[in-house]
Amino acid sequence: MPNEIEVKMRVLDKRAVEEALSSQTGYVDTHATKIVDEYYDSPDGELMGKGVFLRIRKTKRVDVVQNGWDMVITAKGPVSAMTEAGTKTREEIELQVDESDDFAYDEFDDTEMTDEEYEQASNDSEFSKVDVLFKLIGLAPTVTVTKVRETIRNVNGCEVCVDTVENLGDFVEIEGRSQESVDETISILGLDDPSIAVMEPSGYAEMMFALEAD
């Protein structure tokens, strides 16, 4: 199973981050994408207690008309290594879900729906067969994280994403194949300057749990 080496940083100076990314020449995608992550767990929180996260991710481009959402199921294993700086290594598995195989039960006939009704239905996890499958094995939605991913750029062989997360703020995520490449990318972008960004050891789901608990 593939390992994910990732660091998350809380952005304190968004303009500086954007300028640092725009100065790079690697692949870039500046099309804003709305991402809705719905996390699942057992009633007693067994998965989170083990450091395991299971989610349904729905994505949709913000700047173009797109019927329905792209969907990916992601499972993240416990953190197998974590540096003092906050970089995490963990196993990650992703499965792409074909929308035609997912939305709606047999009685869900989108040909008789208005565009607004279809949009609502495709946003509603009750129409998702994946959601039904998880519930059948005793899992239920526990927290939802909504964000807009504004930039994706390849820097030094790493994927760098800038996220604005609802109720949490701005973050930058760096994912690479080695600890060295991630550390080098942080330095290249000047993110080791604490006036620009600081390490955030918690995941978005953990931060949302803490926020909702207050």
Buried (B, 14 or more C-beta within 10 A) or exposed (E): EEBBBBBBBBBBBBEBBBEBBEEBEEEBEEEBBBBBBBBBBBEEEEBBEEEBBBBBBBBBEEEEEEEBBBBBBBBBBEBEEEBEBBBBBBBBEEEEBEBEEBBBEEEBEBEEBEEEEBBEBBBEBEBBEBBEEBBEEEBEBBBBBBBBBBBBBBBBEBBBBBBBBEEBBBBBBBBBEEBEBBBBBBEBBBBBBEEBBBBBEBBBBBBBBEEEEE
